[in-house]
Amino acid sequence: MEWRVERPESALDNVDARLRRFWHPVAPGDEPAPTSVELLGDTLPAASGSLVSHLGLWWFAPEDPVAPLPQVPEHTDATFVAVHSPPEVWSTSAAQMADNFLDIGHIPWLHRDSFADPDDDTVPRLSTEKGEHGFTASYRHRTQRLHGEGSGRRRMTLWFTAPFAVMMRLEYLDDDAVITAAFFVQPIDAQRTRLFAVNWRNDILDGRCTPAETIAFQQQVGTEDRLMLEQLPAKWVPLDLRVEVHTKADATTVEMRRTLARLLGDAVPAS
């Protein structure tokens, strides 16, 4: 069976030229500075734009960026250890990946084998705190504990920085542990996106977790997302809110669309 999806005018894909005005991660920071980068369906000389080292990665902007680089406070906190998972190339778009990482409604079902509490399946109505180049949102739910049996309380705070950077501070209240997980994505071409996943954890220095365990867990969760996203026939996200059906659970993904539409210059209805 072949799926056919009509592409709306507001579709944002990986080769949209307007994305040249943003920062994109392009290589691990422990590698030499790249001389060329695969980005937006092209191979661009690094000298043709701006290249900087930030958060353990190389970032590139083909043109003067309209949004800042993402910030992670834990990066300069000596109690946290940064763990970089090996980059992965997914057959999906950067906007779809950001949409997935911001979505909380799928957690009890898609991630029940990794960290979710399947009995905590009520998604609260979230409110977002809007900024010029992104937003934040937070809520409490129950997930499997990090360092104990059964489920425990978790407070999640989400940060989004345009175009596609998603950070989440995960406070495991019953385990006295914090993970700040960041998902930085590189739109390579119309069909492929590279994921740079970084976890800052405060339970490594005290011996409760290891970098290898962190990577294994990140890859387990990521595979659950990847298998779902790669089934989608369309490799874009519509920014016009009238194209899709949205519910109360979609506050963060709706705000992502509004933020991108505003910064990209599209007009999107308010509801």
N, C-alpha and C positions, 0 to 999 in steps of 0.2 A: 504494500500500500504506500503510495507516495503522497506526502502532505504538500499542499499548495497554500501558501499564505500570501495574501496581497500586501504589498509593501506600501505603507502610508507615507505621505509627504514628510512627516516629522521624524521618520526613522533615523536613528543615529547608529552608524556602523563604524567599523575599524578604519575605514579609509576616508572618512569625512575630513575634508581639508581644514575645517575650522578647528580641529584638534591640534593643528600645528601651533596654536597659541597657548599650549599648556606644557607643563613638565610631565615627562614620562620616564619610568625606570627602564634602563636598557642593558644593565650588566651588573653582576655582583661586584661589590666594592673591593674585594680582595684580588680582583683581576686588574691588569694594567688598564689604563684609560682607553676605551675603544676609539679607534680611528674612524669607524663607520658604524652605523646602527641600522637595524631593520625596524622600520616604523611606518605605519599608515600606508602600507602597500608599496613602500619604496626602500631603497638602500641609500641612506643620507650620509654624507661626510660629516664627521663630528665637528669639524671646523666651520661648518655652514650654520651652526646654531650655538646655543649655550650648553656647556657640559660641566656638571658639578658633582662632587662626591657628597652624599648626604644619607644618613641612617644606614650606613654600610652598603650603599648601592651607588651606581652611577646613574645620574638623571640627565635627560637631554630635552631641550625645548628648541624646535626648529625656528620659531619666531619669538618675539618678546612675549613672555607669558602673562596672561591676564589673571592668574591665580597663583598663590604662593606654593612652595613646597610643603608637603604634609609635615606635621610636627608630632613627636612622640615623647612626652616628658620622661618616661622611664629610660630613654636612651642615655641620659646623663645621670641616672640614679645608680649609685654603686651597689645597691642591694639587688639589682636586677641583672640577669645575664641574657644577652641577645643570642638567639639561636636562629640561624638562617637555614631553612630547608632548601634542598636542591631545586633550582628553577624547573618549572614544568610548562610545557606548551599544550594548551587545551584547544580543542576544535569548537570554539565559541567566541563571542565578541567580548570586548572589555566591558561594555555597558551591561551586558547580561551577567558577567561575573560580579560586578559591583552591585547590581540589583539583587543577586542571590546572597551575597555576603551581608547586605543590609536587611534582608527579609528575615523575620522571626517566626512567621506562621508555619514554615516547613519544618522547624526544628524537631517537634515531637515525633514526626513520622520519618523523615529522611535520615535523621541522626540517632535513631533509637538503638542502633548497634554500637555506637561510639560513645556518646555522652548524654543523650537526652533522657529525661524522665517521661516515658510515654503517658503517664497519668496526669502530667501537668500540660494539658493541651488547650488551655484557655489563653488566648492572646489578648492582653489588655489594650485599651485604647491609648495609644501613645501620643504624646505631644512632643514636638521638635522645637529646639532652640535654634533659630535661624541665624546664620552669619552671612557675610558678604560672599564668601566662596565655598560655603558648605553649611553643615548643621551638626547638632548633637542630639541624642535622645538616650534615655535610660529607662530601665525597668527591672523588676525582680521576678525571678522564676525559680524552679527547682530543676536540677540536673543531677546526673550521677556525680558522686563525690570524687575529688582528686585523690585523697589520701584516707579513705575510709569506705565502709560498706554502705550500700543503699544510696538514697538520694539526699541532697542537701540544698541549702539556699545559695543562690547565686545572683549577684547584682551585675548587670551588663550595662555598660555605657558605650554608645556608638558614636564615632566621629566620622564625618565624610568631608573630604576635601576634593573639589573638582580637579580633574575630570572623573577619576575613578578610584581614588585612594580611600580605603575603608579600614578604620582602626577600631578595635573593641577592647575595652578594659573589662576583664572578667574577674570579679572578686568572689572567691569561694568562701563564703562567710563561716562555714562550719569547719573549714580546713586551714584558716589563716594563710591563704595563698592567693596570689594574684598573677594572672596571665594577661599581658597586653598583646593581642594578636593583630598583626597588620597584614593587609592584603594589597599589594601593589602590582598593577598589571600593565603590560606592554602590548598595545595593539599592533601586532606584526603586519597582518594583511587582512583581507576580507574574511578569511576563514579561521585565523589562528591568533591566539593571545597567550603571551608568556606570563606566568604567575610567579611573583617573588613573595613568598610567605615568610614573615619574621615573627618570632615569639619572644617577648621579653618576660622572664619569669623570676619570681623572688623565692622559689623553692628549689633552686639548683645549688646555690652556695651552701645551703644547710644540709645538702645531701639527700633530700627527699625525692629528687628527680634528676635525670641526666639529660644532656643535649641529645643523645641518641634516642632516648625515650620520647623526648619532645618532638623530634622529627618524625618518628614512627606514628605518634598520635596525630600530628598535623597531616601526614599523608593519608591516614585512615579516614579522617574527616573530609579531607579534600577529595578523595576518591568518591565518596558518597555524593558530593556536590557535582563533581565532574561527570559521572555517569548519567546524572539527570540532565545537566546542561547540554551535553553533547548530543542528546536526542532531539533537541529543538531544531526544526528545519530552517528557521530564519535566524540569521546572525546579526540581529539588530534589535534595538529597543525603541518603540515609539515615544516621543516626548509629549505628544498631544494626549492629554488625559482622557479625551473622548474616545480614543481608539480601543482602550481596554476597559475592563470592569475592575474597579478598585473597591476594597472594603475597609473597615476600621483598622484591620490588621496591617494595612499597607501605608501607614503614615510615613515611614522612613523611605520607602521606595517611591512614593508619590513626591516627597520632598526632593529626592535625587533628581527626578524628572524636571521639577520646577527650577531647581538650581541650574541644571545644565541648559535648559531652554533659555533661561535669563542670560547666562553667560555666553551662550552661543548666538543669542540674538533672535530666538524664536519666540513667538507669542503663544502662550499656553493658557487655556482657560483656568480660572481659579478653582473650579470644582468639576 
